[in-house]
């Protein structure tokens, strides 16, 4: 049993909320035009409570904060939270510390679905096609991995990794095929290539509105099945003996994880390792109970990706490093450490 390092979940949530609030304010304040954090807070409070008498800020400040930077920061927070919650669900369901959306091919499936919508021109018809196709791709990839790996209710680590690599490679091959077929349309191919590397440039309130309902639904299902996830972590046979409808629970959790992953990929592209490293770090702090672990991971995942996105767009100004590169540089060493860690 994982032992928590913090004495109280309330303390953790207080610290996590403060960390997320500080990350959001700093991410909105820092950019090509740096604003004082007090100005950012004034704009946000004025939008939320317009009747208050606040220190003056200019229309330019308001435009920078509200129209340009805040949507991007909120998208980053929602994507980070979605990937972290999806990772928690997969690790609990598979009883495997290496399960995460990018490791077992779910992100690659979502990317294939989204690229299919973009290359077919459906994204120009309606922005809803990208998250819809991405969800279908993520769900199919996750179902395929689960079907290939489950053995008598157990998911061996080696089989999971091999199946994830195989499904991810297959989805990646089809994605590359679609990119090569679209290469005559240079703008479309370039858009797909940059999108596949992950990033939140040019994200608007439309993307926030597309992502927020998917996150709320997926996270709501995850919380509703938190007790079942606790029991499923003991093994499928034990869960059945304790009265859990394992088949329905398994498919519900799989679809919830696929929805969260697909929505995140549709808006942000492939952003790796968030669903792997955040659940591990948070589990050490708050323990393994999913009713606490799920919202805790959502907060930390949001703060982590907001900070990573800030790093991606400021470390090499005025050029922007793709966010997927930053998260891979942070997460890959951690994944190798988990993979090479000696067993009990």
N, C-alpha and C positions, 0 to 999 in steps of 0.2 A: 504494500500500500504506500502511495506517495504521501509524504508528510509535508504539510505546508510550513513555510518559513515565517509568514506573518501571523500574528496571534489572532487577528480578527478580519473577516472579509470586509467589514465596514471601513476599516483603516485602508485596506487595499483600494476599495472603490473611491474613497476620498482622494487618495493619491493619484489614482488613474484618471479620475475626472479632471483634477488639477493639471496633470500632465497633458491631457488631450486639449484642454482649454488653452494652455500656454502654447502648445504646438500650433493650434489653429491661428491664434493671434500673431505669432511670429511668422508663420507661413504667409499670412495675408499682408503683413507689414513689409516683408523683405522681398525685393524684386528690383527691376530696372530703375524704378523710382521707389526709394525706401521711405516708408511713412513711420512716424512715431507710433508705438503700440497704443498710446492713449488715444490717438486719432482713430485707429482701427476700432477700439472699444467704443468710442463715442458714436461712430457710424452704425455699428451693430446694435447698440442700445437704442439709438434714435429710430432705427427701422423696426425694432421690436416694441418700443414704447414711445410712439411719436409725440405724446403729450408731455413728455418730460423736457425740462429746460436744461440742455446740455451745452458744453463748450462748443464754440463755433468750429465748423469745418467747411472747406470749400466744396463746390460741386465737383471739382476734379478729384478731390479726395474720395468723395462718395462714389463716383464712377469707378475709380480704381478698386476700391474695396468691394463694392456691391456687385458691379457688373462684370469685372474682369477677374479678380483673384478669388473671391469667396466661392463661386461655383466650382472652380478647380479644386480648392481645398476640401470642400464638402464631398466632391466625387472621390477624392483620394481617401477621405475618412470612411466613406461607405464601402469602397472597394476593399480597403484593409480590413474592415470589420467583417465583411461578407466572406473573404477568403479565410480569415481566422476561424470563424464559426464553422465553415465547411470543413476545415482541417480538424477541428475538435470532433465533429460528428464522425468523420471517417476514421479517426484514430480510436474513438470509442466503439464504433460498430465493428471494425476489423480487428480490434484488440491488438493494434500494431502501431508502435511509435513512429514508424516511417511513412505512414499513410498521410497524404496531403494532395490537394488538387493537381499540382504540377508534377509530383513524383509518380502518380499512378495514371497519368494520361488524361485526366478530366479536363484540365485547361486546354490541352491540345485538341480534344474533341470540341470544346466550345469555340476555339479559334477556327477550326475547320468549318463549323456551322456559320460563324460570323463572316468568314471570308467567302463562303458560298453566297451569302446574301449580298455582300458588297460586289463581288465579281458578276453576279447575275443582274445587277442594277436595281435590286429590290430596295436597297437602302435609300435610293433616290426617290422611291415611291412613298415610303413611310419609314420613319426611324424605328418603328416597332419591329420591323423584320429582323434587325440585327440581334436584339436580345432574344427574340423568339427562336431563331435558328441556332443561336449560341446555346440556349437551354437544351434544345433537342440534341445537339452535338455532344454536350456535356453529359446528358442523361444516357445516351447510347454508349458512350465511352465508359462511363462508370458501371453500367449494367454489364458490359462485356468483360471488364476487369473482374467484377464480382463473380460472374458466372465461370470465368476461367480459373479463379483462385480458391473459391470456397471448397473445402473438403471436410465433410461431416461436421459442418458448423464452425470449422476453424479455417483461418487464413494464414498459411505459412509465410514468413517474411520473404524468403527467396522467391516463392511463386508469385507473391504480390508484386515484388519489384520487377521480375521478368515480364509478367503480364502487363504491368504499367509501361515498361520500356517499349514492349512490342506494340501495344495499342497507341502509345504516344508517337512512335516512329511511323506507324501506318497513317495516323491522322496528319502527321507532319508531311509525309510524302504526298498525300492528296492536297494538302494546303499548298505545298510547293508547286504541284502541278497546276493548280488554279492560278497561282501567281504567274507562272511561266506562260499560261494561255492568255493572261490579261496583259502581258508585257507590251503588246502593240499599243495598248491604251496606257501611255506612260504615266499619266496622272493617277489612274486607278491602281496600277502596280506599285507606284511609289507610296501611295496612301496605305495600301495593304502592308508593304514592307515595314514602314515606320510604325504602323499600328501593332504589328506582331512583336516588336521589341518593347512594347509597353510604354505608356505615358499618358499624361492628362492635358497636354497642350490643346488649346482651343475648346476646352470643355465649358459648357454653358449651363444655365438653369434647366434647359431641356434634358440634359444628361442626368441632372439631379432628379428630375421628375421621373425619368425612365428607371433609374436605379433604386430609388427609395422604396417604392411599393414592393419590388422583388426582395429587397433586403428585409423589410418588415415581415413579409409573409414567410420567407425562409427562416429567419431568426425566431419568429413566433412558433413555427412548427418545431424547431430545435428545442426551444424552451418547454413546449408542451410535452415533448418526449424525453425530457431530461431524466426523469426517473427510470424510464425504460432503458435509456442508454447506460445508466449506472448498473442495471441488472444484466444487460447484454454484455457488459464488459467482463462478467464472470464466465461467460460461455453460453452458447445457444441452448444446450441441454439444461443447464441450471436455470436459465431464463424461462424456459418452458415449464420447468418444475415449479417455478415461483408464480406462474400464471400469466406470463407475458406472451401475447400473440406474436411470436417471433417473425413470421413471414410478413404480416402487415407492418410491423414496426420496422423491419429491415427495408422494405420498399419505400415506406414513407420517409425514412431518414435518407435513403439514397436520392429520392427525388428532391428533398429539401436541399441536400448538399449540391445536387446538380443545378438547381435553380440559383443558388447563391453563386456558384462558380460561373455559370453561364452568364448571369447578369454582370458580374465583375469583369469577365473577359470581354463581353460585348462593349463595355464602356471604356475599359482601360487597356485592352490587349493582354498579352501573356506576361504576368508579373509573378515570378516564382518565389517560392520558399516562405511566403508569409504564413500560409497554412501549416507549415512545418515547424518553424522556430517559435512563433508566438504561443501556440498551445503548450509546447514544452516549457518555455520560460514561465508562463502563467501558472501551469500546474504545480510547479515547484513552490510558488508563492501562496496559492489559495487551496491547494489540495485537489483531489480527483472528482469531487461531486459536481456533476454537470449543471445542476441548477445554479451554482455559483460560477463554475468554470466558463460556461457559455457567454454570459454577459461580460465577465472579466476579460475574456479573449477578444470580444468585440471592441471594448474600449482600448485595450492595448494594441490590437491590430490597427485600429483607426489612427491612434497616435503614431505608431511605427511608420505607417505608410505616408502620413502627412509629413513626418520628419524626413523620410527617404526622398519624397518628391521635392521637398525644399532643398535637400542636398543635391539632387539631380539637376535642378535648374539654377543653382548658384555657385557650385564648385568650379565651374569652368565658364563663367560669364564672359561675354554675352551668349556663348553657345550653350545648348542644353544637352546633357547626357540623357540617354533614354533610361527610363525608370527601371525597366527590366534588367538592365546591366547593373545598376546599383544594388538591387535586391539580390541578384545572383552573386555579386561579389561579397555580400554580407552573409547570405544563406548557404552557399555551397560549402564553405569550410565547416559550418555547423553540421550540415548533413553528413559530410565525410566523418566528422567526429562521432556522430551517432552510429554510422554504419560500421566503423572500425572499433567501436567500444566493445570490450570483452563482455561476454554474457555472464549471467549470474552463476 
